[in-house]
Structures are given as C-alpha cells and as structure tokens.
C-alpha cells in the first residue's frame, strides 16, 4: 500500500474506537469506527477516500490530523510520528497540516469579518508580522482563491456558499501547508459551483505542491481529481488502486456496488450496467487483509 516516492503521510494500522455507555449496570462496550487502516500519500498526490455514510471516512480525516487522535496505530507526517509530539511542537506542525471542512458557514465565525478570520492564522503562527503585513498577505490570498480583496471587511452571511468555501481554502493555505484533508469540501455547494472549487484545489496543488486526502461521496468528482482511490467499508479499506484502474476494473464486490450506484445518462447503457453489476454484498462478514492483485492494486477478501 506504499507509494513509489517517499510518502509525505504514512498511516499504519490506524484504528479508532468510541466507548459506548453501559445501561442498567451492564458491561460497557466500544464502537469500532475504523479498524486497521493503512495507506501512504506521496508529495503532490491526491488520495480519494470513498464509502457510504458511516463507513469511517471523516473519522480517518480527523485522526490523521490529530483533531481526534486514533485509538491505536501510527500517523507519520514527513517521517515524524505525530502522536509523539508535545503540544507546542504539534501546534507548530498544524501549520503544515490543514483541513477544509464540508460546511463552510459552520467553519466561519459569524461575528468576525472574513479578512480577520484569514488573518487569524498569521496572528497565531506568525506573531512577528505587523498588521500591515498581515493585511497584505490576506489580500494576496484572496486574489489567489479568486476573491476580490475589497471583500475583506465583509461577514460570512454576505457571501454565497462557494465564496465561503474559497475563504476557508484561503485560510487553509495561509501558512503554506504541505498536506490538506478536504473533508467533503463540495457536498454543501450547488452543482454549478462544485467544479469551480475542485478546479481551484487542482490549481493550488500545481502551484504549491500540495498533497490532499480528498473525502467525498461524489464518485465522478473523485475520479476526476484523485490519483488513487481507497474504498472504505465498515471501517476498513477494501480496495486501493490508481483511479482509472479502480473505476475500470473494480475487484471487490462492495466497490462494484458502490460504482453501480452512479447513474449513466444513457438508459440502455444504464440497464446493461445494472444487469452486470455483480453479486450483492453479504449481510454479514468483515473485510479481510488486503492482497496485491496487480501492481499497486490492493483488494480485501470478504470473510
């Protein structure tokens, strides 16, 4: 599951469990949201993470950024195990690791102007900057994400959803990170705006050399944007491959069913595709270990 280049992010055997409340004196239990997940992301690469709701995608996104640390396993960023860093060192590291969340309005402070919101990153991590230098830097960031710097004094409610997400992206790239978790960044946007935001992410990746973990339900957008794709089922990765290979030759039954949920505009082709969708997923069972069935193509058996 490794990449050819030295990975910027290396995740090994990551698991996340949440304690469940015991009732009537019963034994407390745990809910295993993610179990034994491993993958690498190379510099400049976009890894897509797909799966149904509740499969653990966002849990992985929060775990690799240490916003919600894993129960077990390791997350190494540029060779450093993030779990071993003291709080001050982890705070410095957060300048290199950023997140773009699904709901841009919830991510913004409604009582803070958008210019002040973006400038806050510099106040926290670049205390030596003057107010004039911060304003100049924020103006440059607004131009970079396609917004008019004249909007710096406005508040979040004065912007559209797409503009709000651009503001969040400006904040995310303010400190020149190397790695960004994009957690459903287009799910809350109109279809007409989604492509604009994805194209912006691609442009920034080319310009800044960013690596992305792109979490999404939009399988077509994942294929367009991502170099490789990991399919998550019941908290485990069941298939991992280069994007085109996975979409053209899915091996795991769950991957086939997931891709078959994407409708085709041609009714005849749609009926033929549904007829050839393959076997249904079993009601019970858990994914087994990943096996490399072709170079760079990993598939888990259903046990």
Residue pairs with C-beta under 8 A, 6 or more apart in sequence:
1 38
1 39
1 40
1 240
1 290
1 298
2 10
2 40
3 40
3 41
3 42
3 45
4 42
5 42
5 43
6 42
6 43
7 40
7 41
7 42
7 43
7 76
8 41
8 42
8 43
8 77
8 78
8 178
8 179
8 211
9 40
9 41
9 64
9 75
9 76
9 77
9 179
9 211
9 213
10 40
10 74
10 75
10 76
11 37
11 38
11 39
11 40
11 60
11 64
11 73
11 74
11 75
11 76
12 38
12 73
12 74
12 76
13 36
13 37
13 38
13 72
13 73
13 74
14 34
14 36
14 37
14 38
14 60
14 63
14 64
14 70
14 72
14 73
14 74
14 75
15 32
15 34
15 35
15 36
15 37
15 70
15 71
15 72
15 73
16 32
16 33
16 34
16 56
16 59
16 60
16 63
16 68
16 70
16 71
17 30
17 31
17 32
17 33
17 71
18 30
18 31
18 33
19 28
19 29
19 30
19 31
20 28
20 29
20 30
20 31
21 28
22 28
22 29
32 235
33 56
33 59
33 235
34 56
34 59
34 60
34 63
34 70
34 235
34 236
35 235
35 236
36 73
36 236
37 56
37 60
37 73
37 232
37 235
37 236
37 237
38 73
38 237
39 47
39 230
39 237
39 240
41 47
41 179
41 211
41 212
41 213
42 211
43 178
43 209
43 211
44 205
44 209
44 210
44 211
45 211
45 212
45 227
45 228
46 205
46 211
46 212
46 213
46 214
46 225
46 226
46 227
46 228
47 212
47 213
47 214
47 226
47 227
47 228
47 229
47 230
48 214
48 215
48 216
48 222
48 223
48 225
48 226
48 228
48 229
48 230
48 243
49 57
49 60
49 61
49 213
49 214
49 215
49 216
49 229
49 230
49 232
50 57
50 215
50 216
50 217
50 219
50 222
50 229
50 230
50 231
50 232
50 258
51 57
51 231
51 232
51 233
51 258
52 233
52 258
53 217
55 232
55 233
55 234
55 235
56 232
56 234
56 235
57 183
57 215
57 232
58 183
58 184
58 215
59 68
59 235
60 213
60 215
60 232
61 99
61 181
61 183
61 213
61 215
62 68
63 69
63 70
63 75
64 75
64 181
64 213
65 94
65 97
65 99
65 181
66 75
66 82
66 83
66 90
67 99
69 83
70 83
74 81
74 83
75 81
75 82
75 83
76 82
77 93
77 96
77 97
77 179
78 96
78 178
80 93
82 90
82 93
85 93
92 125
95 125
95 175
95 176
95 177
96 175
96 177
96 178
96 179
97 177
97 178
97 179
97 180
97 181
98 172
98 173
98 175
98 177
98 179
98 180
98 181
99 172
99 180
99 181
99 182
99 183
100 165
100 168
100 169
100 172
100 180
100 181
100 182
100 183
100 185
101 107
101 168
101 183
101 184
101 185
102 183
102 184
102 185
102 187
102 188
103 188
104 161
104 164
104 165
104 167
104 168
104 188
105 156
105 161
105 164
107 168
108 114
108 117
108 156
108 164
108 167
108 168
109 117
109 156
110 155
110 156
110 157
111 155
112 120
112 155
113 152
113 153
113 154
113 155
114 151
114 152
114 154
114 155
114 156
114 159
114 167
115 135
115 138
115 151
115 152
115 153
117 167
117 171
118 138
118 141
118 142
118 167
118 170
118 171
118 174
119 134
119 135
119 137
119 138
120 171
121 171
121 174
121 175
122 129
122 133
122 134
122 137
122 138
122 174
122 175
123 129
123 134
125 175
126 134
126 175
129 137
135 152
137 174
138 149
138 152
138 170
138 174
139 149
139 152
141 170
141 173
141 174
142 148
142 149
142 151
142 152
142 170
143 149
144 170
144 173
144 204
145 166
145 167
145 169
145 170
145 173
145 200
145 204
146 166
146 196
146 200
147 163
147 166
147 167
147 170
151 158
151 159
156 164
156 167
159 167
160 193
161 188
161 189
161 190
161 193
162 189
162 190
162 193
162 196
162 197
165 185
165 186
165 188
165 189
165 197
166 197
166 200
169 185
169 197
169 200
169 201
169 204
172 180
173 180
173 204
173 208
173 210
176 208
177 210
178 209
178 210
178 211
179 210
179 211
179 212
179 213
180 210
180 211
180 212
180 213
181 212
181 213
181 215
182 201
182 212
182 213
182 214
182 215
182 216
183 215
184 215
184 216
184 217
185 197
185 201
185 214
185 216
186 193
186 194
186 197
186 198
186 216
186 218
186 221
187 216
187 217
187 218
189 197
194 218
194 221
198 221
198 224
198 225
201 212
201 214
201 225
202 225
204 210
205 211
205 212
212 225
212 226
214 222
214 225
214 226
216 222
219 258
219 259
219 261
219 262
220 262
222 229
222 243
223 229
223 243
223 244
223 247
226 243
227 242
227 243
228 240
228 241
228 242
228 243
228 246
228 296
229 240
229 241
229 242
229 243
229 246
229 247
230 237
230 239
230 240
231 237
231 238
231 239
231 240
231 246
231 252
231 254
231 255
231 258
232 238
233 252
233 254
233 287
234 286
234 287
236 286
236 287
236 300
237 287
237 290
237 298
237 300
238 252
238 254
238 255
238 287
238 299
238 300
239 246
239 250
239 251
239 252
239 254
239 255
239 297
239 298
239 299
239 300
240 246
240 290
240 297
240 298
241 294
241 296
241 297
241 298
242 296
242 297
245 294
245 296
245 297
246 255
246 297
247 259
249 297
250 256
250 259
251 293
251 297
251 299
252 299
252 300
252 302
253 278
253 279
253 280
253 281
253 302
254 281
256 277
256 278
257 277
257 278
257 280
257 281
260 273
260 274
260 277
260 278
263 270
264 270
264 273
281 302
282 302
285 302
285 303
286 302
286 303
287 300
287 301
287 302
287 303
288 300
288 301
288 302
288 303
289 300
289 301
290 298
290 299
290 300
291 298
291 299
291 300
291 301
292 298
293 299
